[in-house]
Amino acid sequence: MNQLAEELNAILAGSTAGRLLSDLGKHMYFPKGILTQSAEAGEKAHRFNATIGMAYEDGKPMMLDALREALPTLSPEEAVAYAPTGGVMALRKEWKTAMSRKNPSLAGKSFSLPVVVPGLTAAVSYISDLFIDPGDEVVIPDMHWPNYRLIVEERKCAKGVTFPIFSLGGYNVKGLEAALHGTKGSKAVCLLNFPNNPTGYSLTLKEADAIIALLVALADGGRDVLVIADDAYFGLQYQEGLLRESIFARLADAHERILAVKADGPTKEDYVWGFRTGFITFAGKGLSEAAQDALVKKTLGIIRSSVSSSSGLAQHLLLKALLYPGYENQKTRYRKVLEGRYRAMMDYFSKRELPSCLEPLPFNSGYFMSFLCKGISAEALRVELLEKSSIGTISMQDKYLRVAFSSLEEEHIPEFLDIVVASAEKLAKKA
Ligand SMILES: Cc1ncc(COP(=O)(O)O)c(C=O)c1O
């Protein structure tokens, strides 16, 4: 093993994070080679700097005129230069400050500097690289973003252990507990996502308390617990009494044996889907700053050995957006538009009796809601909607029909739902 990896492992030795590392995670380190020498030269090589693999003219990175015209407010350094492996430092600091503001429970708690990765998919995938070995079990609700399967089961050769997400009209806390208890070994790993894709469900405050309590009890029992919080749809809650902050904030100092890792980013929150920017952040009770930094360095190794660094252009644009005077107001306005679409859906369901073949599952947040299709095939319904009415939806497991109400105009929602209902009734009659 490389000596730098051994040094990081020594810092993490004896900690929950150290025990949770996968084989790949143990081997990871951030090389001191080209990047460190370039950084040193950046500070001291004032005469000639021949370290950087970029092309310079008159002291600036070369930039095509077409790009200068398209990006008139950005300097060449912002627009076309490489970003550091861990991301633009000013953006990382700003995101960390914003995280504290958006998650009141983080007040006074220690957590790492977020590391920039190319989107939340990469965040979940890289966290899995660091902590999940082939054969490990990862607890995930049965209704989840399907890419988790590709990452956990196919890429990491681990096993996804599912539990029914709902019980008695709310989150199935007992199911999560039983699934975690049913996993073997010293590690217990779960991947939680609120607001959830595909259900659009966020925890109530009571459910959140119950989940924290069960995770703490698991840790008290001697397991090392890894909780991955996928906060892709952060902040889009539309009802009272819901957990509006990340469960990561509650877990950041919950127990010495709990490591919380947050995957978040601007993709959905800041309406920049194609930016490919996300963040990974670590926290845990007793996770020293040196240990946080060791985890960050291991993450840099994962990035350096896969994509090397994330888009600098997107990071500089995002930083400008975060610092823009009207940023919060515009986000509030967009959030209200999505909330209006949510209310239009709820309004329809409160006024219309739905056929028994179509049951809307609980939803209170996010971009989506799902119908449970009973006695009819969700895939047949999807095809019917597409072929006969030119309406696009997503079928999952042939049981669920997912609707992204986020992308429907509020005034079109009754008409859209009328057609979904009529099409489901038609299929039910044939069945
Ligand atoms: C729950 C969840 N996590 C992660 C992602 C991926 O986000 P990104 O586009 O930033 O990779 C998505 C995207 O749909 C998602 O729904």
The ligand as a Gaussian input file, in Angstrom:
#p B3LYP/6-31G(d) Opt

LIG

0 1
 C      -32.431000      10.760000      -5.466000
 C      -31.471000      11.246000      -6.487000
 N      -30.169000      11.247000      -6.198000
 C      -29.257000      11.657000      -7.090000
 C      -29.632000      12.097000      -8.335000
 C      -28.581000      12.486000      -9.332000
 O      -28.330000      13.854000      -9.383000
 P      -27.258000      14.442000     -10.405000
 O      -28.004000      14.785000     -11.647000
 O      -26.691000      15.633000      -9.679000
 O      -26.207000      13.405000     -10.645000
 C      -30.984000      12.108000      -8.691000
 C      -31.390000      12.557000     -10.046000
 O      -32.437000      12.328000     -10.550000
 C      -31.919000      11.667000      -7.747000
 O      -33.227000      11.637000      -8.035000

